[in-house]
Amino acid sequence: MAKKVVATLKTGKGKEYSKVITMTKSPKGAYSFKEVIVHNDHVQDAISASKK
């Protein structure tokens, strides 16, 4: 499935979007990852929202 998303992002208007992956650490010490596809203008907003 990831290949399909990447291929879609590279064609046409898909170049206007970026995939943002953020990492959070749980109290038990395990890491979890969250993937979001956002418009290039809102990348910093997505990163700052994940830090809250």
All heavy atoms as TSV, in Angstrom:
chain	resi	resn	atom	element	x	y	z
A	1	MET	N	N	0.816	-1.184	0.000
A	1	MET	CA	C	0.000	0.000	0.000
A	1	MET	C	C	0.866	1.256	0.000
A	1	MET	O	O	0.512	2.241	-0.600
A	1	MET	CB	C	-0.932	-0.018	1.193
A	1	MET	CG	C	-1.901	1.118	1.199
A	1	MET	SD	S	-3.135	0.804	2.467
A	1	MET	CE	C	-4.081	2.271	2.288
A	2	ALA	N	N	1.977	1.231	0.652
A	2	ALA	CA	C	2.842	2.402	0.724
A	2	ALA	C	C	3.352	2.784	-0.661
A	2	ALA	O	O	3.477	3.958	-0.973
A	2	ALA	CB	C	4.007	2.143	1.660
A	3	LYS	N	N	3.627	1.795	-1.488
A	3	LYS	CA	C	4.115	2.095	-2.825
A	3	LYS	C	C	3.073	2.860	-3.618
A	3	LYS	O	O	3.396	3.756	-4.375
A	3	LYS	CB	C	4.493	0.810	-3.559
A	3	LYS	CG	C	5.722	0.148	-3.010
A	3	LYS	CD	C	6.050	-1.099	-3.799
A	3	LYS	CE	C	7.256	-1.803	-3.219
A	3	LYS	NZ	N	7.570	-3.021	-3.961
A	4	LYS	N	N	1.808	2.505	-3.455
A	4	LYS	CA	C	0.745	3.172	-4.183
A	4	LYS	C	C	0.642	4.636	-3.761
A	4	LYS	O	O	0.461	5.519	-4.584
A	4	LYS	CB	C	-0.576	2.454	-3.937
A	4	LYS	CG	C	-1.711	2.984	-4.754
A	4	LYS	CD	C	-2.958	2.147	-4.539
A	4	LYS	CE	C	-4.086	2.616	-5.410
A	4	LYS	NZ	N	-5.289	1.819	-5.225
A	5	VAL	N	N	0.766	4.913	-2.466
A	5	VAL	CA	C	0.695	6.281	-1.973
A	5	VAL	C	C	1.852	7.094	-2.521
A	5	VAL	O	O	1.671	8.208	-2.991
A	5	VAL	CB	C	0.696	6.305	-0.431
A	5	VAL	CG1	C	0.855	7.728	0.082
A	5	VAL	CG2	C	-0.561	5.672	0.109
A	6	VAL	N	N	3.051	6.553	-2.496
A	6	VAL	CA	C	4.228	7.271	-2.973
A	6	VAL	C	C	4.109	7.540	-4.468
A	6	VAL	O	O	4.404	8.627	-4.940
A	6	VAL	CB	C	5.519	6.480	-2.653
A	6	VAL	CG1	C	6.718	7.112	-3.326
A	6	VAL	CG2	C	5.735	6.421	-1.157
A	7	ALA	N	N	3.642	6.570	-5.230
A	7	ALA	CA	C	3.485	6.753	-6.668
A	7	ALA	C	C	2.446	7.821	-6.968
A	7	ALA	O	O	2.610	8.622	-7.890
A	7	ALA	CB	C	3.100	5.433	-7.322
A	8	THR	N	N	1.390	7.878	-6.189
A	8	THR	CA	C	0.348	8.879	-6.392
A	8	THR	C	C	0.871	10.273	-6.063
A	8	THR	O	O	0.526	11.239	-6.725
A	8	THR	CB	C	-0.876	8.563	-5.504
A	8	THR	OG1	O	-1.300	7.237	-5.780
A	8	THR	CG2	C	-2.009	9.516	-5.776
A	9	LEU	N	N	1.703	10.387	-5.053
A	9	LEU	CA	C	2.214	11.696	-4.656
A	9	LEU	C	C	3.181	12.278	-5.676
A	9	LEU	O	O	3.368	13.483	-5.728
A	9	LEU	CB	C	2.905	11.600	-3.300
A	9	LEU	CG	C	1.994	11.340	-2.105
A	9	LEU	CD1	C	2.834	11.159	-0.860
A	9	LEU	CD2	C	1.010	12.458	-1.915
A	10	LYS	N	N	3.813	11.454	-6.475
A	10	LYS	CA	C	4.817	11.937	-7.419
A	10	LYS	C	C	4.227	12.393	-8.746
A	10	LYS	O	O	4.938	12.919	-9.582
A	10	LYS	CB	C	5.861	10.846	-7.675
A	10	LYS	CG	C	6.752	10.600	-6.484
A	10	LYS	CD	C	7.840	9.612	-6.817
A	10	LYS	CE	C	8.742	9.388	-5.627
A	10	LYS	NZ	N	9.805	8.434	-5.913
A	11	THR	N	N	2.958	12.184	-8.985
A	11	THR	CA	C	2.359	12.539	-10.271
A	11	THR	C	C	1.371	13.675	-10.090
A	11	THR	O	O	0.684	13.767	-9.073
A	11	THR	CB	C	1.619	11.336	-10.890
A	11	THR	OG1	O	0.594	10.926	-9.986
A	11	THR	CG2	C	2.565	10.183	-11.157
A	12	GLY	N	N	1.291	14.533	-11.082
A	12	GLY	CA	C	0.291	15.594	-11.105
A	12	GLY	C	C	0.342	16.511	-9.915
A	12	GLY	O	O	1.380	17.023	-9.533
A	13	LYS	N	N	-0.812	16.710	-9.309
A	13	LYS	CA	C	-0.907	17.622	-8.172
A	13	LYS	C	C	-0.395	17.011	-6.878
A	13	LYS	O	O	-0.385	17.660	-5.844
A	13	LYS	CB	C	-2.355	18.065	-7.996
A	13	LYS	CG	C	-2.843	18.928	-9.127
A	13	LYS	CD	C	-4.118	19.610	-8.762
A	13	LYS	CE	C	-4.470	20.570	-9.874
A	13	LYS	NZ	N	-5.091	21.771	-9.395
A	14	GLY	N	N	0.017	15.766	-6.932
A	14	GLY	CA	C	0.543	15.107	-5.743
A	14	GLY	C	C	1.833	15.727	-5.247
A	14	GLY	O	O	2.216	15.534	-4.096
A	15	LYS	N	N	2.502	16.482	-6.089
A	15	LYS	CA	C	3.749	17.136	-5.675
A	15	LYS	C	C	3.494	18.248	-4.664
A	15	LYS	O	O	4.418	18.739	-4.041
A	15	LYS	CB	C	4.473	17.706	-6.894
A	15	LYS	CG	C	4.987	16.640	-7.823
A	15	LYS	CD	C	5.728	17.225	-8.994
A	15	LYS	CE	C	6.211	16.131	-9.928
A	15	LYS	NZ	N	6.922	16.662	-11.075
A	16	GLU	N	N	2.256	18.637	-4.497
A	16	GLU	CA	C	1.907	19.693	-3.555
A	16	GLU	C	C	1.726	19.153	-2.141
A	16	GLU	O	O	1.494	19.916	-1.220
A	16	GLU	CB	C	0.623	20.383	-3.996
A	16	GLU	CG	C	0.739	21.056	-5.347
A	16	GLU	CD	C	-0.589	21.614	-5.827
A	16	GLU	OE1	O	-1.593	21.494	-5.104
A	16	GLU	OE2	O	-0.612	22.163	-6.934
A	17	TYR	N	N	1.833	17.837	-1.957
A	17	TYR	CA	C	1.604	17.215	-0.670
A	17	TYR	C	C	2.857	16.507	-0.177
A	17	TYR	O	O	3.671	16.058	-0.967
A	17	TYR	CB	C	0.453	16.211	-0.759
A	17	TYR	CG	C	-0.874	16.869	-1.012
A	17	TYR	CD1	C	-1.319	17.085	-2.300
A	17	TYR	CD2	C	-1.665	17.288	0.044
A	17	TYR	CE1	C	-2.533	17.707	-2.545
A	17	TYR	CE2	C	-2.877	17.901	-0.178
A	17	TYR	CZ	C	-3.308	18.114	-1.477
A	17	TYR	OH	O	-4.502	18.734	-1.699
A	18	SER	N	N	2.985	16.427	1.140
A	18	SER	CA	C	4.123	15.749	1.761
A	18	SER	C	C	3.610	14.769	2.807
A	18	SER	O	O	2.561	14.976	3.415
A	18	SER	CB	C	5.044	16.749	2.447
A	18	SER	OG	O	5.572	17.642	1.505
A	19	LYS	N	N	4.374	13.716	3.008
A	19	LYS	CA	C	4.042	12.726	4.028
A	19	LYS	C	C	4.861	13.053	5.269
A	19	LYS	O	O	6.085	13.061	5.237
A	19	LYS	CB	C	4.375	11.333	3.511
A	19	LYS	CG	C	3.944	10.218	4.400
A	19	LYS	CD	C	4.217	8.890	3.719
A	19	LYS	CE	C	3.632	7.744	4.437
A	19	LYS	NZ	N	3.899	6.475	3.752
A	20	VAL	N	N	4.174	13.324	6.379
A	20	VAL	CA	C	4.821	13.695	7.628
A	20	VAL	C	C	4.721	12.511	8.583
A	20	VAL	O	O	3.633	12.020	8.861
A	20	VAL	CB	C	4.154	14.940	8.255
A	20	VAL	CG1	C	4.809	15.288	9.576
A	20	VAL	CG2	C	4.220	16.114	7.302
A	21	ILE	N	N	5.867	12.055	9.069
A	21	ILE	CA	C	5.909	10.945	10.016
A	21	ILE	C	C	6.453	11.476	11.334
A	21	ILE	O	O	7.558	12.005	11.383
A	21	ILE	CB	C	6.796	9.797	9.495
A	21	ILE	CG1	C	6.289	9.326	8.142
A	21	ILE	CG2	C	6.840	8.659	10.498
A	21	ILE	CD1	C	7.206	8.341	7.460
A	22	THR	N	N	5.656	11.347	12.386
A	22	THR	CA	C	6.086	11.807	13.703
A	22	THR	C	C	6.215	10.619	14.647
A	22	THR	O	O	5.510	9.631	14.514
A	22	THR	CB	C	5.086	12.822	14.283
A	22	THR	OG1	O	3.787	12.250	14.313
A	22	THR	CG2	C	5.058	14.092	13.454
A	23	MET	N	N	7.115	10.741	15.600
A	23	MET	CA	C	7.399	9.658	16.533
A	23	MET	C	C	7.085	10.135	17.946
A	23	MET	O	O	7.461	11.245	18.334
A	23	MET	CB	C	8.876	9.266	16.434
A	23	MET	CG	C	9.289	8.174	17.377
A	23	MET	SD	S	11.006	7.672	17.160
A	23	MET	CE	C	11.864	9.151	17.668
A	24	THR	N	N	6.390	9.300	18.710
A	24	THR	CA	C	6.104	9.608	20.103
A	24	THR	C	C	6.532	8.442	20.975
A	24	THR	O	O	6.515	7.294	20.542
A	24	THR	CB	C	4.606	9.883	20.327
A	24	THR	OG1	O	3.862	8.738	19.904
A	24	THR	CG2	C	4.146	11.098	19.558
A	25	LYS	N	N	6.929	8.757	22.182
A	25	LYS	CA	C	7.379	7.727	23.121
A	25	LYS	C	C	6.333	7.567	24.213
A	25	LYS	O	O	5.932	8.540	24.854
A	25	LYS	CB	C	8.711	8.131	23.724
A	25	LYS	CG	C	9.341	7.053	24.580
A	25	LYS	CD	C	10.729	7.460	25.039
A	25	LYS	CE	C	11.368	6.357	25.852
A	25	LYS	NZ	N	12.701	6.726	26.320
A	26	SER	N	N	5.895	6.343	24.430
A	26	SER	CA	C	4.901	6.064	25.468
A	26	SER	C	C	5.597	6.010	26.829
A	26	SER	O	O	6.810	5.876	26.912
A	26	SER	CB	C	4.194	4.745	25.182
A	26	SER	OG	O	5.064	3.667	25.419
A	27	PRO	N	N	4.826	6.102	27.903
A	27	PRO	CA	C	5.420	6.015	29.253
A	27	PRO	C	C	6.154	4.698	29.496
A	27	PRO	O	O	7.067	4.645	30.316
A	27	PRO	CB	C	4.217	6.149	30.173
A	27	PRO	CG	C	3.174	6.843	29.369
A	27	PRO	CD	C	3.403	6.421	27.949
A	28	LYS	N	N	5.767	3.640	28.802
A	28	LYS	CA	C	6.430	2.345	28.970
A	28	LYS	C	C	7.763	2.287	28.239
A	28	LYS	O	O	8.528	1.355	28.429
A	28	LYS	CB	C	5.534	1.222	28.452
A	28	LYS	CG	C	4.293	1.018	29.282
A	28	LYS	CD	C	3.492	-0.158	28.771
A	28	LYS	CE	C	2.270	-0.399	29.624
A	28	LYS	NZ	N	1.503	-1.553	29.149
A	29	GLY	N	N	8.034	3.257	27.378
A	29	GLY	CA	C	9.299	3.293	26.664
A	29	GLY	C	C	9.210	2.862	25.218
A	29	GLY	O	O	10.192	2.914	24.497
A	30	ALA	N	N	8.041	2.447	24.770
A	30	ALA	CA	C	7.880	2.021	23.373
A	30	ALA	C	C	7.625	3.238	22.493
A	30	ALA	O	O	7.045	4.232	22.930
A	30	ALA	CB	C	6.717	1.045	23.261
A	31	TYR	N	N	8.062	3.166	21.272
A	31	TYR	CA	C	7.858	4.242	20.313
A	31	TYR	C	C	6.710	3.893	19.381
A	31	TYR	O	O	6.547	2.755	18.971
A	31	TYR	CB	C	9.121	4.482	19.487
A	31	TYR	CG	C	10.237	5.105	20.282
A	31	TYR	CD1	C	11.249	4.321	20.824
A	31	TYR	CD2	C	10.281	6.474	20.499
A	31	TYR	CE1	C	12.270	4.887	21.557
A	31	TYR	CE2	C	11.298	7.053	21.233
A	31	TYR	CZ	C	12.292	6.256	21.755
A	31	TYR	OH	O	13.300	6.814	22.484
A	32	SER	N	N	5.932	4.903	19.014
A	32	SER	CA	C	4.880	4.715	18.025
A	32	SER	C	C	5.022	5.806	16.968
A	32	SER	O	O	5.500	6.903	17.257
A	32	SER	CB	C	3.497	4.773	18.675
A	32	SER	OG	O	3.276	6.051	19.227
A	33	PHE	N	N	4.608	5.495	15.765
A	33	PHE	CA	C	4.748	6.411	14.648
A	33	PHE	C	C	3.380	6.764	14.091
A	33	PHE	O	O	2.500	5.918	14.004
A	33	PHE	CB	C	5.597	5.776	13.549
A	33	PHE	CG	C	6.995	5.460	13.993
A	33	PHE	CD1	C	7.299	4.218	14.517
A	33	PHE	CD2	C	7.986	6.398	13.897
A	33	PHE	CE1	C	8.582	3.920	14.936
A	33	PHE	CE2	C	9.272	6.120	14.316
A	33	PHE	CZ	C	9.574	4.876	14.836
A	34	LYS	N	N	3.211	8.023	13.709
A	34	LYS	CA	C	1.964	8.483	13.121
A	34	LYS	C	C	2.286	9.110	11.775
A	34	LYS	O	O	3.156	9.987	11.681
A	34	LYS	CB	C	1.289	9.503	14.029
A	34	LYS	CG	C	-0.027	9.996	13.502
A	34	LYS	CD	C	-0.673	10.967	14.451
A	34	LYS	CE	C	-1.974	11.480	13.873
A	34	LYS	NZ	N	-2.560	12.522	14.721
A	35	GLU	N	N	1.620	8.648	10.725
A	35	GLU	CA	C	1.840	9.151	9.381
A	35	GLU	C	C	0.651	9.984	8.947
A	35	GLU	O	O	-0.499	9.573	9.099
A	35	GLU	CB	C	2.035	7.997	8.407
A	35	GLU	CG	C	3.231	7.132	8.718
A	35	GLU	CD	C	3.381	5.988	7.736
A	35	GLU	OE1	O	2.585	5.887	6.784
A	35	GLU	OE2	O	4.288	5.180	7.937
A	36	VAL	N	N	0.935	11.182	8.400
A	36	VAL	CA	C	-0.108	12.075	7.925
A	36	VAL	C	C	0.347	12.650	6.592
A	36	VAL	O	O	1.516	13.004	6.433
A	36	VAL	CB	C	-0.345	13.235	8.921
A	36	VAL	CG1	C	-1.449	14.150	8.454
A	36	VAL	CG2	C	-0.641	12.715	10.299
A	37	ILE	N	N	-0.569	12.748	5.642
A	37	ILE	CA	C	-0.266	13.389	4.363
A	37	ILE	C	C	-0.922	14.765	4.392
A	37	ILE	O	O	-2.140	14.876	4.525
A	37	ILE	CB	C	-0.781	12.546	3.193
A	37	ILE	CG1	C	-0.054	11.213	3.176
A	37	ILE	CG2	C	-0.573	13.289	1.877
A	37	ILE	CD1	C	-0.523	10.249	2.129
A	38	VAL	N	N	-0.102	15.816	4.292
A	38	VAL	CA	C	-0.597	17.184	4.386
A	38	VAL	C	C	-0.069	18.006	3.213
A	38	VAL	O	O	0.912	17.648	2.560
A	38	VAL	CB	C	-0.166	17.849	5.713
A	38	VAL	CG1	C	-0.797	17.161	6.897
A	38	VAL	CG2	C	1.323	17.876	5.856
A	39	HIS	N	N	-0.711	19.129	2.981
A	39	HIS	CA	C	-0.267	20.058	1.938
A	39	HIS	C	C	1.057	20.670	2.369
A	39	HIS	O	O	1.317	20.841	3.565
A	39	HIS	CB	C	-1.323	21.152	1.730
A	39	HIS	CG	C	-1.145	21.914	0.471
A	39	HIS	ND1	N	-0.380	23.047	0.402
A	39	HIS	CD2	C	-1.617	21.695	-0.784
A	39	HIS	CE1	C	-0.383	23.512	-0.836
A	39	HIS	NE2	N	-1.145	22.694	-1.571
A	40	ASN	N	N	1.902	21.010	1.408
A	40	ASN	CA	C	3.235	21.532	1.724
A	40	ASN	C	C	3.181	22.785	2.597
A	40	ASN	O	O	4.089	23.030	3.381
A	40	ASN	CB	C	3.999	21.832	0.445
A	40	ASN	CG	C	4.425	20.579	-0.274
A	40	ASN	OD1	O	4.496	19.513	0.312
A	40	ASN	ND2	N	4.705	20.691	-1.555
A	41	ASP	N	N	2.127	23.575	2.475
A	41	ASP	CA	C	2.019	24.792	3.284
A	41	ASP	C	C	1.734	24.491	4.756
A	41	ASP	O	O	1.937	25.341	5.608
A	41	ASP	CB	C	0.896	25.676	2.738
A	41	ASP	CG	C	1.180	26.158	1.326
A	41	ASP	OD1	O	2.375	26.204	0.949
A	41	ASP	OD2	O	0.212	26.485	0.609
A	42	HIS	N	N	1.262	23.289	5.068
A	42	HIS	CA	C	0.848	22.968	6.431
A	42	HIS	C	C	1.746	21.939	7.111
A	42	HIS	O	O	1.356	21.357	8.121
A	42	HIS	CB	C	-0.588	22.457	6.415
A	42	HIS	CG	C	-1.555	23.443	5.829
A	42	HIS	ND1	N	-1.872	24.625	6.435
A	42	HIS	CD2	C	-2.242	23.425	4.656
A	42	HIS	CE1	C	-2.723	25.292	5.692
A	42	HIS	NE2	N	-2.964	24.581	4.585
A	43	VAL	N	N	2.939	21.729	6.607
A	43	VAL	CA	C	3.845	20.740	7.190
A	43	VAL	C	C	4.249	21.137	8.612
A	43	VAL	O	O	4.183	20.334	9.531
A	43	VAL	CB	C	5.102	20.540	6.299
A	43	VAL	CG1	C	6.133	19.712	7.014
A	43	VAL	CG2	C	4.707	19.908	4.983
A	44	GLN	N	N	4.619	22.383	8.807
A	44	GLN	CA	C	5.034	22.843	10.137
A	44	GLN	C	C	3.887	22.761	11.129
A	44	GLN	O	O	4.089	22.463	12.307
A	44	GLN	CB	C	5.597	24.261	10.072
A	44	GLN	CG	C	6.915	24.359	9.348
A	44	GLN	CD	C	8.005	23.546	10.026
A	44	GLN	OE1	O	8.039	23.416	11.257
A	44	GLN	NE2	N	8.886	22.966	9.231
A	45	ASP	N	N	2.645	23.030	10.662
A	45	ASP	CA	C	1.487	22.914	11.539
A	45	ASP	C	C	1.288	21.483	12.007
A	45	ASP	O	O	0.960	21.238	13.170
A	45	ASP	CB	C	0.222	23.399	10.821
A	45	ASP	CG	C	0.313	24.875	10.423
A	45	ASP	OD1	O	1.076	25.615	11.080
A	45	ASP	OD2	O	-0.379	25.257	9.467
A	46	ALA	N	N	1.475	20.529	11.103
A	46	ALA	CA	C	1.303	19.117	11.448
A	46	ALA	C	C	2.368	18.677	12.454
A	46	ALA	O	O	2.079	17.919	13.384
A	46	ALA	CB	C	1.373	18.252	10.196
A	47	ILE	N	N	3.582	19.156	12.288
A	47	ILE	CA	C	4.664	18.788	13.209
A	47	ILE	C	C	4.429	19.395	14.590
A	47	ILE	O	O	4.568	18.723	15.611
A	47	ILE	CB	C	6.030	19.217	12.639
A	47	ILE	CG1	C	6.346	18.419	11.380
A	47	ILE	CG2	C	7.133	19.047	13.674
A	47	ILE	CD1	C	7.568	18.890	10.632
A	48	SER	N	N	4.031	20.667	14.630
A	48	SER	CA	C	3.799	21.312	15.926
A	48	SER	C	C	2.578	20.718	16.619
A	48	SER	O	O	2.545	20.637	17.850
A	48	SER	CB	C	3.640	22.810	15.760
A	48	SER	OG	O	2.508	23.107	14.966
A	49	ALA	N	N	1.578	20.277	15.881
A	49	ALA	CA	C	0.386	19.668	16.483
A	49	ALA	C	C	0.744	18.322	17.123
A	49	ALA	O	O	0.138	17.948	18.129
A	49	ALA	CB	C	-0.698	19.483	15.442
A	50	SER	N	N	1.701	17.612	16.566
A	50	SER	CA	C	2.069	16.313	17.120
A	50	SER	C	C	2.886	16.459	18.411
A	50	SER	O	O	2.933	15.549	19.219
A	50	SER	CB	C	2.864	15.503	16.099
A	50	SER	OG	O	4.133	16.082	15.905
A	51	LYS	N	N	3.507	17.593	18.631
A	51	LYS	CA	C	4.313	17.819	19.836
A	51	LYS	C	C	3.468	18.135	21.057
A	51	LYS	O	O	3.934	18.034	22.172
A	51	LYS	CB	C	5.311	18.949	19.595
A	51	LYS	CG	C	6.408	18.576	18.628
A	51	LYS	CD	C	7.408	19.694	18.487
A	51	LYS	CE	C	8.522	19.308	17.515
A	51	LYS	NZ	N	9.499	20.378	17.371
A	52	LYS	N	N	2.209	18.506	20.851
A	52	LYS	CA	C	1.330	18.875	21.974
A	52	LYS	C	C	0.830	17.670	22.708
A	52	LYS	O	O	0.747	16.611	22.332
A	52	LYS	CB	C	0.160	19.692	21.471
A	52	LYS	CG	C	0.585	21.057	21.007
A	52	LYS	CD	C	-0.600	21.844	20.556
A	52	LYS	CE	C	-0.164	23.238	20.089
A	52	LYS	NZ	N	-1.281	24.031	19.665
